[in-house]
Amino acid sequence: MVRKLNYLLGFFLIFPFLLQAQPNHNKKVVGYYAQWAIYARDFNVDKIDGSKLTHLMYAFFGTEFDPANPQSAKIKSLDTYADFEHTEGGAPWNATPKGNFYDLMQLKQRYPHLKILISIGGWTKSQDLPGIAASPVARTAFAQNMANFLTTYPFIDGFDIDWEFPIIGGIDGTEVIGGITPPAQPHTPNDHKNLVYLLKEMRL
């Protein structure tokens, strides 16, 4: 892989009157935006004040992984309507993409200093990460899929691996969320080492 996934640089034609203020300090101010905020909370991406942030984590994307076919490891949307289809934030009917991704693209244009990252995993969707991280083939495929994603959506700057949690902890398979009982989080004794290998692959 020829470029770092953490910071894929894109070039945007931004007119001066579209530029917004940015933090005037050297600290990292990181916010999370949950894709489901468009529903009950009615809080669309266009309501985010990017001048207050240096980084925005968009939560969450999940994973696809078949241990028998490790080269198929990839990220996936957990809510395609929220991510790519709705127009509540003002996306034109013919926009590509629509949904939160259209609004993220517009947010990036208003606040070009803002680093936007996709958060992968979380409390209920980290089950594949131990297997992906443990397999050299899966790690390479996963990182390449991320690189392809950044090429498709150049306003996204990278990824946050929200693995909850390596080695111990995480959801135990008894918690009911929205009427669904997510499976328990698996662990291996080498999770901590494999996470480092995965992050190294992402940086190549």
N, C-alpha and C positions, 0 to 999 in steps of 0.2 A: 504494500500500500504506500502511496507516494505522498500523502499529506496527513497532517494531524487532524483528527476528528474534533478535537476540542475547539479549535478556532478555524473554521473554514471561512476564508475571507471572500466576501462578495462585493461587487461594485454597484452602487445605487446612484441614479441621477436624482439628486434631491435639490429642489429649488430652495434658495435661502429662506423664503417666507414660510417654508414647511418645517424648518429646523426648530426644535424645541430645546429648552434648557436641560442641562444635565448636572449631576452632582458635582460640586466643586471641591471634592476631597479625594483622598486616595484609598478610602475604605471600600470594601465590597458590601453592597446592600442588596441582598438576595430575597426575592419574593417568589412564592408559589402561586400558580393559578391552576385551579382544578377545572377540568373540561366540563364537569357537570354543573358548574356555577351558572350556566346559561338557563337552567331549568328553574327550580324553586326560588333561587336567589335572584334570578333575572339580572345577573351581573355579567355582561359581555366584555370581551377583551378590550373593546374600544373605550371602556370606562377606566382602564388602568392609567394611572399617572406615571409614565415612564421616567419623568424627571426626577423621581424620588429613588429610582433603582439603578443599579449597575448590571444586575443579572435577573432574568425571569425564568423560573423553572415551570414548564408546562406539564402538568400531571394529569393522567398518566398514560403511557403506552405500555403494552404488554409484549410478550414474546411468543414465538412459535418454535418448538424444538421437539424432534423425534430422535431419541437416542440411537435408533436403528438407521437413521439417515442424518447424521450430524451436520452434513454440508447444507442442510435446509434451514439451519438456525437463522432467525431473523426477528426484527421488531414488527409489531403490528398495532394498529389502532384498536382501542377498546370501545370506541363509540364513533363510528364513521359519520353519523349525522352531526354530532357536535363538532368533530374535527374538520369535516370537509363539505358539509351539505347545507347547513342552515344559513339563513340570510338575515337573522335578527340584528346583527351588527352593522348592516348596511351594504352587504356584498351585492353587486348587481347579479341579475339572474344568469348572465353568461360568464361570470367570473370563474377563473380556474386558478387555484382552488376557491371554493366558497368556505363557509363555516368559520370556525375559530382560526383556521390557518390563513384565510383571507385577512381576518382582523389582526393576526400576528404580523403578517406582511405589512399592513398599513401602520401598525405600531412601530415596527422597525424603521419605516420611512420617516415617521415623526420624531423618533428618538434613535438616531443611528448609532449612538454610543452604547445602546442597550444590547447586552448579550442574551440571546434567547436559546434556551436549552430544553430538550425533551427529557423528562424524567421517566425512567423505565423501572417498572417493578412496583414498589410500594408495599403496603401491608398485605394486600390480597393477591398480588400478581408477581411474586418473586420466585415461584416454585421452580421455574425452568432455569434460573440463573446458576445454581450449583452444577447442573449437568452441562450447560453451555461452557461455563468457566473451566470445567475439568477436562474438556475435550479440545485438543489443539485444532482439529478440523472444524469443530463448531465455533471456536473462538475466531478463527480466520473468516469463516463464512459470516458470522455475526458482525464483525467489524467491517467487512466489505459491504454488507447490506446497509449498515449505517452510512458508509461513505456514499453509496448510491442515493440514499435518502437525502443527504445534504446537497448532492448535485441537483436533485429534483426540487428541493426547497431551499434555495441559497440564503434565504433570510433566517434560517435556523443555524445557530453557531456551534452546536455540539450536543452532548448528551450527559445526563446525570444518572448514574447507576444507583438507584435507590433500593439496594438489596437488603431486605429486612427478614432475617439477618444471617450473616455467615456464622457457621459453627453451632450457634445456639440461639434460641429465641424465635420470635415471629409467630404467625398465626398457627394455632394448634389443631385446626380441623373441627372445632366444636362451636366456633363463633358463627352466628347467623347474621348475615348482612343483606338487607333488602330481600329477605326471603330465601337467600341462597347461602349454603354452607361451603365456603371455599376450602379446598384441600389444605392439609397441614403443610407447613414449610419444611422441606427436606434439608438435611445437613450432611456434610462429610467432614472428617477431621482436617482435610486440606483446603477447606473453603477459603481461608485467609490467603493462602499461597496462590490458589487458583484465581482469586479476584485480582491479585497483582498481575498475573499473567494475562488476564483479560484486558485490564487497563493498559498494559504494555502493548498488546496487539492493537488496541484502539488508537494508540499514539503513533504507530508506525506509518 
